[in-house]
């Protein structure tokens, strides 16, 4: 969704004004800050899977909260890149393992942060909890619904913390939007949500194996392409629904306070059939919620104009959360909502000054103390730190298995509907 600079200015101002005088505004202002060291000292952590997403989590791991002792990955190249991350952060090296079970046996760990391919989530997460470790597992929860239930039941049985990596739950913008806008009833009755993730380019990754004789077949990958491009094959992946939609469905579930009852989904490999790709490069899904509410998800790999966002259309107002960094609110009547909050003239140095993306004619900036944008990766830092705080202090998780399983089940069914060419499947 592309808005003009004037629309962005109006939407930002409306959003902040709608929060004025509420705890949500104060939470937005302080939420982006990483708080002090965790009580009880850093948690002893090992990482399983340090590919692209695993390294994002590693980069955002605050040493005041977690002491990274070991890394496990079957790809030596990923381990080398993870070493570079630790070195850049000025942290001590971590020991390497190809086998995650060996890491658990040899290292004195309290917790594991894991981002392996989806098909391994249930086995690894359950195995780690059974070995006495707390687990932060990247999204989606598991490849199939029995795997999700296995993970949830293992957490219950062992008493170990299981957090699922939907970082939007830790994003201060989403928290403020939910508390100050949605729960406060400022949208009115919401019957429709639109969730979009559009890109222009293939999902395929290229790269040479670590050595001429490197053979990943003992880990279930017939060749190096299947290892680095596991997202493109049904055996390991649920495609765009698992990797992208599940994030956004998780938010719709949160804001609707419900889970989908049925899905209607279609799609296919339309643009990038080369290389044996199996999962679609275009998907279109309708999710049916109780009380006549509907969410529509689209993900295409042929045009990036809309980027990615979640929009909620209410009888009183429209809320748009774009790119995990910005929030806009538009009243149904149009225009700017009235307020008694101070709006200072441009140039007087308020907390929110005009950015380069705004028009020169912007009326001014909202003096709220809240940031205009949230740094996207801040949510990952808050997620990892929140996980560690839960271990040390019992602080509640923001997206445990009971919440994560709802978005997983809906996205699994949506992916099945596409794969099996089904029209409508109950969730």
C-alpha positions in Angstrom: 0.0 0.0 0.0 1.6 3.2 -1.1 0.3 6.4 0.5 1.3 10.0 -0.5 3.5 11.9 1.9 0.4 13.9 2.9 -1.6 10.8 3.6 1.3 9.4 5.6 1.5 12.5 7.7 -2.2 12.6 8.3 -2.3 8.8 9.2 0.6 9.1 11.6 -0.9 12.1 13.3 -4.3 10.5 13.7 -2.7 7.3 15.1 -0.7 9.2 17.8 -3.6 11.5 18.6 -5.9 8.5 19.0 -3.4 7.2 21.7 -3.1 10.5 23.5 -3.7 10.3 27.2 -3.6 6.5 27.2 -1.0 4.1 28.6 -0.5 2.8 25.1 1.2 6.1 24.0 3.6 5.9 26.9 4.3 2.3 26.2 5.0 3.2 22.6 7.5 5.9 23.6 9.5 3.6 26.0 8.8 0.3 24.3 11.4 0.7 21.6 14.1 1.1 24.2 16.0 -2.0 25.2 15.8 -2.2 29.0 18.6 -3.0 31.4 20.2 -6.4 32.2 17.9 -9.2 33.1 17.6 -10.1 36.8 19.6 -13.1 37.6 22.2 -12.6 34.8 22.3 -13.7 31.2 20.8 -17.0 30.2 23.2 -19.7 28.8 22.1 -20.1 25.2 22.8 -22.3 22.2 21.7 -21.6 18.7 20.4 -24.3 16.3 20.2 -23.2 12.7 22.2 -20.1 11.9 21.2 -19.5 8.4 19.7 -16.1 7.4 16.9 -16.0 10.0 19.0 -17.5 12.7 21.7 -14.9 12.2 19.0 -12.1 12.5 18.2 -13.5 15.9 21.9 -13.8 16.8 22.6 -10.3 15.7 19.7 -9.0 17.9 20.7 -11.1 21.0 21.5 -8.7 23.8 24.5 -10.1 25.8 23.0 -8.6 29.0 20.2 -11.2 28.5 21.8 -14.2 26.8 25.3 -15.6 26.8 25.8 -17.5 23.5 27.9 -20.5 24.2 27.4 -22.7 21.1 26.2 -22.9 17.6 24.8 -25.9 15.7 24.3 -26.1 12.0 24.9 -28.7 9.3 26.2 -26.1 6.9 29.8 -25.0 7.8 29.3 -21.8 5.8 26.5 -20.7 8.0 28.6 -21.3 11.1 31.4 -19.2 9.7 28.9 -16.3 9.0 27.6 -16.6 12.6 31.2 -16.3 13.9 31.4 -13.1 12.0 28.2 -11.8 13.7 29.6 -12.6 17.2 33.0 -11.0 16.3 31.3 -7.8 15.0 29.3 -7.6 18.3 32.5 -7.9 20.2 31.4 -11.2 21.9 33.4 -14.3 22.7 33.5 -17.1 20.1 30.9 -19.9 20.3 31.7 -23.6 19.9 30.6 -25.3 16.7 28.5 -28.4 16.3 27.0 -30.1 13.2 24.6 -32.2 15.4 22.3 -30.4 17.7 22.0 -33.4 20.0 25.7 -33.4 20.5 25.6 -29.7 21.5 23.0 -30.4 24.1 25.1 -33.3 25.5 28.3 -31.4 25.7 27.2 -27.8 26.6 25.8 -26.5 29.9 22.9 -24.7 28.3 19.7 -23.4 29.8 18.0 -22.5 26.6 18.0 -22.9 22.8 17.1 -20.4 20.1 16.3 -22.3 17.0 15.7 -21.4 13.3 16.2 -24.6 11.3 14.0 -25.5 8.3 10.3 -25.9 9.2 10.1 -29.7 8.8 12.5 -30.1 11.7 10.8 -27.8 14.2 8.8 -30.4 16.0 11.6 -32.9 16.4 14.2 -30.4 17.5 12.0 -28.3 19.8 10.5 -31.3 21.5 13.9 -32.9 21.9 15.4 -29.8 23.4 12.6 -29.4 25.9 12.8 -33.1 26.8 16.5 -32.5 27.5 15.6 -29.8 29.9 16.1 -26.7 27.8 13.8 -23.8 27.3 13.1 -23.0 23.6 12.6 -20.0 21.4 11.5 -21.5 18.0 11.2 -19.5 14.8 7.9 -19.3 13.1 5.9 -21.2 11.8 5.4 -23.6 14.8 5.7 -26.8 12.9 5.2 -28.3 9.4 2.0 -30.1 10.3 -0.7 -29.8 13.0 0.4 -33.0 14.9 3.8 -31.5 15.1 2.4 -28.3 16.6 0.4 -30.3 19.2 3.5 -32.4 20.0 5.5 -29.2 20.8 2.7 -27.7 22.9 2.2 -31.0 24.8 6.0 -31.4 25.4 6.1 -27.8 26.8 3.3 -28.7 29.2 4.8 -32.0 30.2 8.3 -30.7 30.8 7.3 -27.3 32.3 9.8 -25.7 29.9 9.2 -22.3 28.2 8.3 -22.5 24.6 8.1 -19.2 22.7 7.4 -19.0 18.9 9.1 -16.3 16.9 6.3 -14.0 15.9 8.2 -10.8 16.7 5.3 -8.5 15.9 3.9 -9.4 19.3 7.0 -7.7 20.8 6.8 -4.7 18.5 5.7 -1.5 20.4 3.6 -0.2 17.5 1.5 -3.4 17.4 1.1 -3.4 21.1 0.0 0.3 21.1 -2.3 -0.3 18.2 -4.0 -3.3 19.9 -4.3 -1.7 23.3 -5.1 1.9 22.3 -7.0 1.5 19.1 -8.5 -2.0 18.7 -9.4 -2.8 22.3 -10.5 0.8 22.9 -13.1 0.4 20.1 -11.7 3.2 18.0 -12.2 1.2 14.8 -15.8 0.4 15.5 -17.0 -3.0 14.3 -14.3 -4.6 12.1 -15.6 -7.1 9.5 -12.6 -7.1 7.1 -8.8 -7.2 7.2 -6.4 -7.2 4.3 -3.0 -8.7 4.8 -0.5 -8.4 2.0 3.1 -9.5 1.3 4.2 -8.6 -2.3 7.7 -8.9 -3.7 9.2 -8.9 -7.2 11.8 -11.7 -7.5 12.4 -15.4 -7.1 12.8 -16.9 -3.7 15.6 -19.1 -4.9 19.0 -18.8 -3.3 22.3 -19.4 -5.1 25.6 -20.6 -3.6 28.4 -23.1 -3.8 28.6 -25.9 -1.2 31.3 -25.7 1.5 33.5 -28.2 -0.3 33.4 -30.4 -3.4 32.6 -33.5 -1.3 30.0 -31.9 0.9 27.0 -34.3 1.2 23.8 -33.2 3.0 22.0 -36.4 2.2 22.5 -37.8 5.7 20.4 -35.0 7.0 17.6 -35.6 4.5 18.6 -33.2 1.7 19.4 -35.0 -1.6 21.7 -32.2 -2.7 22.9 -28.7 -1.7 20.1 -27.0 -3.6 17.5 -28.7 -1.5 19.4 -27.6 1.6 19.7 -23.9 0.8 16.4 -23.7 -1.0 14.3 -25.9 1.4 11.5 -23.3 1.3 10.8 -24.2 -2.3 9.9 -27.9 -1.6 6.8 -29.3 0.0 8.7 -31.9 2.0 10.4 -29.2 4.1 8.2 -26.1 3.7 4.7 -24.8 3.6 5.8 -22.0 1.2 4.5 -18.4 1.4 1.8 -19.3 3.9 4.2 -20.6 6.5 7.0 -18.1 5.9 4.9 -14.9 5.4 1.2 -15.3 6.0 1.6 -17.0 9.4 3.1 -13.7 10.7 0.2 -11.7 9.6 -2.5 -14.2 10.4 -1.1 -14.3 13.9 -1.8 -10.5 14.1 -5.3 -10.8 12.7 -6.0 -13.6 15.3 -4.7 -11.3 18.0 -6.7 -8.2 16.9 -9.9 -10.2 16.2 -9.5 -12.2 19.4 -10.4 -15.3 17.4 -9.1 -17.9 15.0 -10.2 -18.7 11.5 -12.9 -21.3 11.0 -12.3 -22.0 7.3 -10.0 -21.0 4.5 -10.4 -20.7 0.7 -7.1 -20.6 -1.1 -5.7 -20.8 -4.6 -2.3 -20.2 -6.2 0.5 -21.8 -8.2 3.9 -21.7 -9.6 3.3 -19.1 -12.3 6.5 -17.1 -12.7 9.4 -19.2 -11.5 8.8 -22.9 -12.6 12.5 -23.5 -13.2 14.6 -25.7 -10.9 11.9 -28.0 -9.8 10.2 -25.4 -7.5 7.1 -27.0 -5.9 5.6 -24.3 -3.6 3.6 -21.5 -5.3 5.1 -18.1 -6.2 1.6 -16.6 -6.0 -1.1 -17.4 -3.4 -4.5 -15.9 -2.7 -6.4 -16.8 0.5 -9.6 -15.9 2.2 -9.8 -16.7 6.0 -13.3 -16.9 7.5 -13.6 -15.8 11.1 -16.5 -16.0 13.5 -19.2 -13.3 13.5 -18.9 -12.5 9.8 -15.3 -11.3 9.8 -13.0 -12.0 6.9 -9.2 -11.6 6.2 -7.8 -11.7 2.7 -4.1 -12.6 2.3 -2.2 -12.2 -1.0 1.4 -12.9 -1.7 2.9 -12.5 -5.1 6.4 -12.6 -6.5 5.9 -10.5 -9.6 5.3 -7.0 -8.2 6.5 -5.2 -5.1 4.4 -2.1 -5.3 2.3 -2.9 -2.2 5.3 -4.1 -0.1 3.7 -5.7 3.0 1.1 -4.5 5.6 -1.8 -5.4 7.7 -5.0 -3.3 7.4 -8.2 -3.4 9.5 -11.3 -1.8 8.1 -13.8 -0.7 10.8 -17.1 1.1 10.8 -15.4 4.1 12.4 -11.8 4.0 11.1 -9.1 2.2 9.2 -5.9 1.1 10.8 -2.8 0.3 8.6 0.4 -1.3 10.0 3.0 -1.1 7.3 6.4 -2.9 7.1 6.5 -3.5 10.9 7.7 0.1 11.3 4.8 2.5 10.8 1.1 2.8 11.8 -1.6 5.0 10.2 -5.2 5.7 11.2 -7.8 7.2 9.0 -11.3 8.1 10.2 -14.3 7.0 8.0 -15.4 10.6 7.8 -12.0 11.7 6.4 -9.8 14.5 7.5 -7.9 14.9 10.8 -9.5 13.9 14.1 -9.9 16.8 16.6 -7.5 16.9 19.5 -6.4 19.0 22.4 -2.9 17.6 22.3 -0.3 20.2 21.5 0.8 20.3 17.8 3.9 22.5 17.5 4.9 24.4 14.4 7.5 22.8 12.2 11.0 23.7 13.1 10.5 24.1 16.9 12.2 20.8 17.6 9.4 18.5 18.7 10.0 14.8 19.4 8.7 14.0 15.9 10.2 16.1 13.3 9.3 16.1 9.6 11.3 13.4 7.7 12.5 13.6 4.1 9.6 11.4 3.0 7.1 14.1 4.0 5.9 17.0 2.0 7.5 20.4 2.6 4.0 21.7 3.3 3.4 19.3 6.2 1.6 21.3 8.9 3.8 20.2 11.8 4.9 17.3 14.0 3.1 15.6 16.8 4.7 16.3 20.2 4.2 13.0 21.9 7.6 11.6 22.9 6.8 8.5 20.8 8.9 7.6 17.9 7.6 8.2 14.3 8.9 4.8 13.3 10.0 1.7 15.2 13.2 0.1 14.0 12.1 -3.2 12.6 14.8 -5.3 14.2 14.1 -3.8 17.6 11.2 -6.3 17.9 13.6 -9.2 17.5 15.8 -7.8 20.3 12.7 -7.4 22.5 11.6 -10.9 21.6 14.9 -12.6 22.5 15.2 -10.5 25.7 11.6 -11.2 26.6 12.2 -14.9 26.2 15.2 -14.7 28.5 13.3 -12.6 31.0 10.6 -15.2 31.1 13.2 -17.8 32.0 14.7 -15.7 34.8 11.6 -14.1 36.3 8.6 -15.9 35.0 7.5 -12.9 33.0 4.6 -14.0 30.7 5.4 -14.8 27.1 3.7 -12.6 24.4 3.2 -15.4 21.9 3.4 -18.9 23.4 2.2 -22.1 21.8 -1.4 -21.6 22.6 -1.4 -18.4 20.4 1.0 -19.6 17.8 -0.8 -22.8 17.0 -3.9 -20.9 15.7 -2.0 -19.1 13.0 -0.1 -22.3 12.2 -3.2 -24.4 11.8 -4.9 -21.9 9.5 -1.8 -21.5 7.3 -1.2 -25.3 7.1 -4.8 -25.7 5.8 -4.4 -22.8 3.4 -1.2 -24.4 2.0 -3.0 -27.8 1.7 -5.9 -26.1 -0.2 -3.4 -24.8 -2.8 -1.4 -28.0 -3.0 -4.5 -30.2 -3.3 -6.5 -27.8 -5.5 -9.2 -27.8 -2.9 -11.8 -25.0 -2.7 -12.7 -24.5 0.9 -11.2 -26.3 4.0 -12.4 -26.2 7.6 -9.8 -25.1 10.1 
